[in-house]
């Protein structure tokens, strides 16, 4: 096993991952980042084509042009900083500690630790991975909001939590680490009317944003639709903490959802209408994993 890279302390504290502009992955149009993005003033951008609109029936299923302009301007600022970490941390207008990204990193490091054991990696490498896991879990504990029974992202530019009831708040489930009382509170919240227990849902699957949230939109990307990849992530997390019965409820509902239409990118939570791009590969991938679980 090759030596692991040396640790380096990052500005802004220990434990949770700093997230830069919401462009390089699937987290565009997140209501939990609205407040952090509002102060960003967009400079001059060259004309550009929205390739993402080629794969949807309606533009309302994707971020607006104003939102996209902001995303691209943030990337332009990264380019101007030559992607230098210290410069970005010091001057970039958008810097958020992302609880869901951090929880996924904890789970990935746990998988890495298992691999390290299989290949008999040096003790110092295993200790370093264990430290990464511990730091991630400590960071999530610091982001807990007891009034919502959720974890919240943290805006480093104003040093405040970003209040929004979204699927990211269940990050401690993904990290599979929290006190029993907190895990119970998370599960109660997950299956409450604020999320998967809402009686108007087509299937009892958690919307990406709570229908009780003012910024909820059932057709707009991460502002409300149900994403099979997220249903899978929550299902996997419930299994890891020993909640097989609840995990099976999610799996059965998710397979029923996929059996009703194509392997869509995401679904309208109340009508079940497939949205986004059709024949999404990661939707097909999670379907295979769910089906394999039943064999």
C-alpha positions in Angstrom: 0.0 0.0 0.0 1.5 3.4 -1.0 2.2 5.9 1.8 -0.7 8.2 2.6 -0.3 11.9 2.2 0.7 13.9 5.2 -2.0 15.7 7.1 -2.3 19.5 6.8 -4.5 21.7 8.9 -7.0 23.6 6.8 -8.2 27.1 7.8 -11.7 27.3 9.2 -11.4 24.5 11.8 -11.2 20.7 12.0 -13.7 18.1 11.0 -16.0 19.0 8.2 -15.2 19.5 4.5 -15.0 23.0 3.0 -17.2 23.2 -0.1 -16.4 25.7 -2.8 -18.8 26.7 -5.7 -21.7 24.3 -6.3 -20.8 23.5 -9.9 -18.4 20.5 -10.0 -21.0 18.0 -8.7 -24.7 17.6 -8.3 -25.4 20.1 -5.6 -26.6 23.1 -7.6 -29.7 24.9 -6.5 -29.5 23.9 -2.9 -31.8 25.9 -0.7 -29.4 25.3 2.2 -26.8 27.5 0.4 -29.1 30.3 -0.7 -28.0 32.6 2.1 -24.3 32.0 1.5 -24.8 32.7 -2.2 -26.9 35.9 -1.9 -24.0 38.3 -1.2 -22.0 37.1 -4.2 -21.8 39.9 -6.8 -21.4 38.5 -10.4 -18.9 40.1 -12.6 -18.6 40.0 -16.4 -19.0 36.5 -18.0 -18.6 35.5 -21.6 -21.7 33.9 -23.4 -22.2 30.3 -22.6 -24.5 27.4 -23.5 -26.5 25.6 -20.9 -25.9 22.0 -21.9 -27.8 20.7 -18.9 -31.1 22.0 -20.4 -30.7 19.5 -23.3 -31.7 16.7 -21.0 -34.9 18.0 -19.5 -38.4 18.7 -20.8 -38.8 22.0 -18.9 -36.2 24.6 -17.9 -37.9 24.8 -14.5 -36.3 21.4 -13.7 -32.8 23.1 -13.6 -31.3 26.1 -11.9 -32.2 29.6 -13.4 -29.8 31.6 -15.5 -29.2 34.0 -12.6 -28.2 31.1 -10.4 -26.0 29.6 -13.1 -24.3 33.0 -13.7 -23.4 33.0 -10.0 -22.0 29.5 -10.1 -19.8 30.2 -13.1 -18.6 33.5 -11.6 -17.5 31.6 -8.5 -15.6 29.2 -10.7 -14.0 32.1 -12.5 -12.8 33.5 -9.2 -11.2 30.1 -8.5 -9.4 30.3 -11.8 -8.2 33.8 -11.0 -6.8 32.5 -7.7 -4.9 29.7 -9.7 -6.8 27.2 -7.4 -4.3 28.0 -4.6 -5.9 26.7 -1.4 -4.6 29.5 0.8 -5.8 32.2 -1.5 -9.2 30.6 -1.9 -9.6 30.2 1.9 -8.7 33.8 2.4 -10.6 35.6 -0.3 -13.2 33.5 -2.1 -16.7 34.9 -1.3 -18.3 31.4 -1.0 -16.9 29.0 1.6 -19.2 26.5 3.4 -18.6 23.6 5.6 -20.8 20.9 4.0 -22.2 18.3 6.5 -23.4 15.8 3.9 -20.1 15.8 1.9 -18.3 15.4 5.3 -20.4 12.4 6.3 -19.8 10.7 2.9 -16.1 11.3 3.4 -16.3 9.6 6.9 -18.0 6.6 5.3 -15.4 6.5 2.5 -12.6 6.6 5.1 -14.2 3.8 6.9 -14.1 1.7 3.7 -10.5 2.8 3.2 -9.7 1.6 6.7 -11.2 -1.8 5.9 -9.1 -2.0 2.8 -6.0 -1.0 4.8 -6.7 -4.0 7.1 -7.0 -6.4 4.1 -3.7 -5.4 2.6 -2.0 -5.2 6.0 -1.1 -1.5 5.7 1.4 -0.1 8.2 0.0 0.8 11.6 0.8 4.5 11.1 -1.4 4.6 8.0 -4.3 3.0 9.7 -3.9 5.4 12.6 -4.0 8.3 10.2 -7.2 7.1 8.6 -8.8 6.5 12.0 -7.9 10.1 12.9 -9.6 11.4 9.7 -12.7 9.5 10.7 -12.7 10.9 14.2 -12.2 14.4 13.0 -15.1 14.1 10.6 -17.4 12.8 13.3 -16.4 15.6 15.7 -17.1 18.1 13.0 -20.6 16.7 12.5 -21.3 16.8 16.2 -20.4 20.5 16.2 -22.9 21.2 13.4 -25.9 19.6 15.2 -29.0 21.9 15.5 -31.2 20.5 18.4 -34.2 22.7 17.5 -34.5 21.0 14.1 -33.0 17.6 15.0 -30.7 18.0 12.0 -27.1 18.8 11.1 -26.6 22.2 9.4 -23.9 23.4 7.0 -21.8 26.3 8.3 -21.1 29.5 6.4 -17.5 30.4 7.2 -17.7 33.8 5.7 -20.2 35.0 8.4 -19.5 32.2 10.9 -23.1 31.1 11.1 -25.1 27.9 10.5 -27.2 27.8 7.3 -30.8 27.0 8.4 -32.6 24.8 6.0 -34.5 21.5 6.4 -32.9 19.3 3.7 -31.8 15.8 3.2 -28.3 16.9 4.1 -29.4 17.3 7.7 -29.3 13.5 8.1 -25.5 13.5 7.7 -25.0 11.7 11.1 -26.9 8.7 9.7 -24.5 8.6 6.8 -21.5 8.8 9.0 -23.1 6.0 11.2 -22.0 7.7 14.3 -24.0 9.6 16.9 -25.4 9.0 20.3 -28.5 6.7 20.5 -30.7 9.6 21.4 -29.6 11.7 18.5 -29.9 8.7 16.0 -33.4 8.1 17.3 -34.3 11.8 16.8 -32.9 11.7 13.2 -35.0 8.7 12.4 -38.1 10.1 13.9 -37.5 13.3 11.8 -36.8 11.2 8.6 -40.1 9.4 8.8 -42.1 12.4 10.1 -44.5 14.5 7.9 -41.5 16.9 7.4 -39.9 14.3 5.2 -40.8 10.7 4.2 -43.8 10.5 6.4 -45.7 13.3 4.5 -49.1 11.8 3.7 -49.2 13.5 0.3 -46.1 11.8 -1.1 -46.6 9.3 -4.0 -44.1 7.0 -2.2 -42.8 7.2 1.4 -39.4 8.4 0.3 -37.6 11.5 1.6 -37.8 14.6 -0.6 -34.5 16.5 -1.1 -36.0 19.5 0.7 -38.7 19.3 3.3 -42.2 20.2 2.1 -42.4 22.3 5.2 -39.5 24.5 4.0 -40.5 27.8 2.5 -38.1 27.3 -0.4 -39.5 23.9 -1.3 -40.2 23.3 -5.0 -41.3 19.8 -6.0 -40.0 20.1 -9.5 -36.7 22.0 -9.1 -33.6 19.9 -8.8 -32.6 19.7 -5.1 -35.4 22.0 -3.8 -37.9 19.2 -3.4 -37.7 16.2 -5.8 -36.9 12.7 -4.6 -33.5 11.4 -5.8 -33.0 7.6 -6.0 -29.3 8.0 -5.2 -30.2 9.8 -2.0 -32.9 7.2 -1.1 -30.1 4.6 -1.6 -27.7 6.5 0.6 -30.2 6.8 3.4 -31.2 3.1 3.0 -27.5 2.1 3.3 -27.1 4.3 6.3 -30.1 2.7 8.1 -28.7 -0.7 7.4 -25.3 0.2 8.9 -26.8 1.3 12.2 -28.9 -1.9 12.4 -32.3 -0.4 11.4 -33.2 -3.2 8.9 -37.0 -2.8 9.1 -36.9 0.9 8.3 -34.3 0.3 5.6 -36.5 -2.3 4.0 -39.4 0.1 3.9 -37.3 2.6 2.0 -36.0 -0.1 -0.4 -39.4 -1.4 -1.2 -40.8 2.0 -1.9 -37.8 3.0 -4.0 -38.1 -0.1 -6.2 -41.8 0.5 -6.6 -40.9 4.1 -7.7 -38.4 2.9 -10.3 -40.8 0.2 -11.6 -43.3 2.9 -12.4 -41.2 4.7 -15.0 -37.8 5.0 -16.5 -34.6 5.3 -14.4 -35.1 9.0 -14.0 -32.6 11.4 -12.4 -35.2 12.5 -9.9 -38.9 12.4 -9.3 -41.7 14.8 -8.4 -42.5 13.7 -4.8 -46.3 14.0 -4.9 -47.2 12.8 -8.4 -44.2 10.5 -9.0 -43.5 12.2 -12.4 -40.0 11.4 -13.6 -37.9 14.5 -13.9 -34.4 15.5 -15.1 -32.6 13.3 -17.5 -33.9 9.8 -18.4 -32.0 6.5 -18.1 -29.7 7.9 -15.4 -26.8 5.6 -14.8 -26.6 6.0 -11.0 -30.3 5.4 -10.7 -29.8 2.1 -12.6 -26.8 1.3 -10.3 -28.7 1.7 -7.1 -31.6 -0.3 -8.5 -29.1 -3.2 -9.1 -27.8 -2.9 -5.6 -31.3 -3.0 -4.1 -32.2 -6.0 -6.3 -29.0 -7.8 -5.2 -30.0 -7.2 -1.6 -33.2 -9.3 -2.2 -31.4 -12.3 -3.7 
